[in-house]
Amino acid sequence: MTAEMTPTLDDLCDDVLARAGTLRRYVIGIAGPPGAGKSTLAEAFGARLVERGEAAVVLPMDGFHMDNAVLEAKGRLARKGAPDTFDLRAFIDMLKAVREGKEEVLSPVFDRSRELAIASARVIPVEARIIIVEGNYLLLQEGRWKELRAFFDFAILLSPPFEELERRLYDRWHFYGLTGEALDVKMNGNDLPNVRLVLSQSAGADVILPDWTA
């Protein structure tokens, strides 16, 4: 049953380990809008599970961004980060392989400073028991995105207030050097519409966290 709550990291670990039992592979999905803290939570979650003796690996969805050249050819570069700017088919294929756990899986990783994905940059070894997948649209109820929920044994939705997400995203793009009109276009033409989409069209979480900043 979905519930809004603010558990500690150890609470989440206790819950997941109890649910995972003796399963050979257990897959967690962490969804949420841009700026919600998905990457921070996923990395902290994975590190804490490793501290507790589990073989845990984080798998970010961002590595499946289409390349800028492809997006430019499609006329979608300005909307990079929207659902249709990801290689969803490849991501689904990756999740199938991860779910099966029969062989080592190599995943692409997104380099935000260069705005490109690096192929085969992260290893998901066969012996990894807990896989933490994080991304904006893991629980999106649209098109083929609806297929993703079936890959996760446990799903978390991060859902901070819209105003807080807006503040964090402005800070993020200031950090990367965007100002003035370019910043306004990035925020109001892309990021904030994506935030609204995730907040309004995500469903199927086992746990909803109103925020995560730890």
C-alpha positions, 0 to 999 in steps of 0.5 A: 500500500502506498503511504506518504512517510519520511523513513530514515535510510536505515528504515528503508534498508530494513524494509528492503532487506526484509522484503528481499529475503533470500531472493537472488536478485532484488530490483528497486526503482527510485523515481521522481522529478528533476531536482528531487534527489534521486541520485543522492538517495540511490547512492546513499542507499546503495552505500548503506546496503554495501555497509550492511554486507549486501552486494548492491549496485546503482543503475541510473536511467540518465545514461539512456539520453539520446545523443545531442546530434540525434535530438537536434536532427529530431528537432527535440534538443531543446526538450532534452530530458523529456520522456521522448528524448530517452532511448526507452527501448534500450532501457527496457532491454537493459532492465530485462537483462538486469532482472534476469541476472544471468550475466554481467550487464554493462550500462551507459552513464550520463556525464552532465558536465559534457551533456553526453552518455558514456557507453558501457561505463558501469558494470552490473555484475552477476553477483550483485543481489540488489540493483537500485535503478533511479530516473525521472520516469520509472513510474510514469503512466504513459505509453511504454513507460507503463511497462517499467513498473513490472521490473521493480520489486519495490518502488519509491517516489520522491515528491518534494514541493514544486517550489523547492524543486524549482529552486534546486533546478535554478541553483543547478543550472547556475552552477553549470553556467546558465544565466539570463534568457538561456536559463529561463528557456531551460527552466520554463521550456523544459525542466519545469514541464518535466517536473509537472509531468512526473508529479502528476502522472507517476503511480505505483510507488510502495513508498512516497517520500515528500523529500530527500536531502540527506 
